[in-house]
Amino acid sequence: MDHYATRYPTNVVDIAQFLVRLSGYKRATPPILHYSAAEPFTKYEICLVFAKVLGLPHGHIIPDAEPPTGPGATTRPRDCQLYTRETEDLRLGEGGDASLDVSLFEEWWSGHLSK
């Protein structure tokens, strides 16, 4: 499992709630806004979280920390974090703060999968 590239999985419910708040924003916005969670994970680490939450074994999942190669490999940066400063500066978080109000990955999935 890919343990090379760092991703920042962002909950689609959080994105939808942000878009609702943005739709009521009355001032000009930058032409490009990025919205992203701040918790870094590789795909391997995401698998470990799911194994933990679901109580499943994970010893058979082998981390691959090498960059992708071969004809089907996609060229990406090692760290895929989006720059969210302009989005934070809109101050659309709870109570008008600069927070993006994103859910914590493991916490959200733990609650969602335990239902």
C-alpha positions as a Markdown table, in Angstrom:
| # | Residue | x | y | z |
|---|---|---|---|---|
| 1 | Met | 0.0 | 0.0 | 0.0 |
| 2 | Asp | 1.3 | 3.5 | -0.9 |
| 3 | His | 3.2 | 4.9 | 2.0 |
| 4 | Tyr | 5.0 | 7.5 | -0.1 |
| 5 | Ala | 2.6 | 10.4 | -0.8 |
| 6 | Thr | 1.0 | 12.4 | 2.0 |
| 7 | Arg | -2.6 | 13.2 | 1.5 |
| 8 | Tyr | -5.1 | 15.2 | 3.5 |
| 9 | Pro | -8.5 | 13.4 | 3.3 |
| 10 | Thr | -11.3 | 15.8 | 3.6 |
| 11 | Asn | -14.8 | 14.9 | 4.6 |
| 12 | Val | -17.4 | 15.7 | 1.9 |
| 13 | Val | -19.9 | 16.7 | 4.6 |
| 14 | Asp | -17.4 | 19.3 | 5.9 |
| 15 | Ile | -17.0 | 20.6 | 2.3 |
| 16 | Ala | -20.8 | 20.8 | 1.9 |
| 17 | Gln | -21.2 | 22.7 | 5.1 |
| 18 | Phe | -18.4 | 25.1 | 4.1 |
| 19 | Leu | -20.1 | 25.8 | 0.8 |
| 20 | Val | -23.4 | 26.6 | 2.5 |
| 21 | Arg | -21.5 | 29.1 | 4.7 |
| 22 | Leu | -19.7 | 30.5 | 1.6 |
| 23 | Ser | -23.0 | 31.0 | -0.2 |
| 24 | Gly | -24.0 | 33.5 | 2.5 |
| 25 | Tyr | -20.7 | 35.4 | 2.3 |
| 26 | Lys | -21.4 | 39.0 | 1.3 |
| 27 | Arg | -17.9 | 40.2 | 0.4 |
| 28 | Ala | -15.7 | 39.5 | -2.6 |
| 29 | Thr | -13.8 | 36.2 | -2.5 |
| 30 | Pro | -10.5 | 35.3 | -4.1 |
| 31 | Pro | -10.9 | 33.6 | -7.6 |
| 32 | Ile | -9.5 | 30.3 | -6.2 |
| 33 | Leu | -10.3 | 28.9 | -2.8 |
| 34 | His | -8.9 | 25.6 | -1.5 |
| 35 | Tyr | -10.6 | 23.7 | 1.3 |
| 36 | Ser | -8.8 | 20.8 | 2.9 |
| 37 | Ala | -8.3 | 18.9 | 6.1 |
| 38 | Ala | -5.0 | 19.4 | 7.8 |
| 39 | Glu | -4.3 | 15.9 | 9.1 |
| 40 | Pro | -1.7 | 14.2 | 7.0 |
| 41 | Phe | -2.0 | 10.5 | 6.0 |
| 42 | Thr | -0.5 | 8.1 | 3.5 |
| 43 | Lys | -2.8 | 5.5 | 2.0 |
| 44 | Tyr | -1.1 | 3.0 | 4.2 |
| 45 | Glu | -1.8 | 5.0 | 7.3 |
| 46 | Ile | -5.5 | 5.4 | 6.2 |
| 47 | Cys | -5.6 | 1.5 | 6.0 |
| 48 | Leu | -4.3 | 1.3 | 9.5 |
| 49 | Val | -6.9 | 3.7 | 10.8 |
| 50 | Phe | -9.7 | 1.6 | 9.2 |
| 51 | Ala | -8.2 | -1.6 | 10.5 |
| 52 | Lys | -8.2 | -0.1 | 14.0 |
| 53 | Val | -11.7 | 1.3 | 13.8 |
| 54 | Leu | -13.1 | -2.0 | 12.3 |
| 55 | Gly | -11.0 | -4.2 | 14.6 |
| 56 | Leu | -9.4 | -6.0 | 11.6 |
| 57 | Pro | -5.9 | -7.4 | 11.2 |
| 58 | His | -3.5 | -5.3 | 9.2 |
| 59 | Gly | -0.2 | -7.3 | 9.3 |
| 60 | His | -0.7 | -8.4 | 5.7 |
| 61 | Ile | -0.7 | -4.8 | 4.4 |
| 62 | Ile | 2.8 | -3.9 | 3.5 |
| 63 | Pro | 3.8 | -0.2 | 3.3 |
| 64 | Asp | 5.5 | 0.9 | 0.0 |
| 65 | Ala | 7.5 | 4.0 | 0.6 |
| 66 | Glu | 9.0 | 4.2 | -2.8 |
| 67 | Pro | 7.8 | 6.8 | -5.3 |
| 68 | Pro | 5.5 | 5.4 | -8.0 |
| 69 | Thr | 7.2 | 4.2 | -11.2 |
| 70 | Gly | 6.3 | 2.6 | -14.4 |
| 71 | Pro | 4.1 | 3.6 | -17.4 |
| 72 | Gly | 0.9 | 3.9 | -15.3 |
| 73 | Ala | 2.4 | 5.9 | -12.5 |
| 74 | Thr | 0.9 | 9.3 | -11.8 |
| 75 | Thr | 3.3 | 12.2 | -11.2 |
| 76 | Arg | 2.3 | 13.9 | -7.9 |
| 77 | Pro | 4.1 | 15.8 | -5.3 |
| 78 | Arg | 5.1 | 13.8 | -2.2 |
| 79 | Asp | 3.1 | 16.2 | 0.0 |
| 80 | Cys | -0.3 | 16.9 | -1.6 |
| 81 | Gln | -1.5 | 19.5 | 0.9 |
| 82 | Leu | -3.5 | 22.4 | -0.5 |
| 83 | Tyr | -2.8 | 26.0 | 0.4 |
| 84 | Thr | -5.9 | 27.2 | 2.4 |
| 85 | Arg | -4.8 | 30.6 | 3.7 |
| 86 | Glu | -7.2 | 32.6 | 1.6 |
| 87 | Thr | -10.1 | 30.3 | 2.6 |
| 88 | Glu | -9.2 | 30.6 | 6.3 |
| 89 | Asp | -8.9 | 34.4 | 5.9 |
| 90 | Leu | -12.6 | 34.5 | 5.0 |
| 91 | Arg | -13.3 | 33.6 | 8.7 |
| 92 | Leu | -16.3 | 31.4 | 7.9 |
| 93 | Gly | -15.6 | 29.0 | 10.8 |
| 94 | Glu | -17.9 | 28.5 | 13.7 |
| 95 | Gly | -18.3 | 31.9 | 15.4 |
| 96 | Gly | -16.5 | 33.7 | 12.6 |
| 97 | Asp | -13.1 | 32.3 | 13.3 |
| 98 | Ala | -10.5 | 31.3 | 10.7 |
| 99 | Ser | -11.0 | 27.6 | 11.3 |
| 100 | Leu | -12.1 | 25.5 | 8.4 |
| 101 | Asp | -14.2 | 23.3 | 10.8 |
| 102 | Val | -13.0 | 20.0 | 9.4 |
| 103 | Ser | -13.7 | 16.7 | 11.1 |
| 104 | Leu | -10.9 | 14.6 | 12.5 |
| 105 | Phe | -10.4 | 11.6 | 10.2 |
| 106 | Glu | -10.3 | 8.7 | 12.8 |
| 107 | Glu | -12.9 | 10.3 | 15.0 |
| 108 | Trp | -15.4 | 10.8 | 12.2 |
| 109 | Trp | -15.0 | 7.3 | 10.8 |
| 110 | Ser | -15.1 | 5.8 | 14.3 |
| 111 | Gly | -18.5 | 7.5 | 14.9 |
| 112 | His | -19.8 | 6.8 | 11.4 |
| 113 | Leu | -18.9 | 3.1 | 11.4 |
| 114 | Ser | -20.1 | 2.4 | 14.9 |
| 115 | Lys | -23.7 | 3.3 | 14.0 |
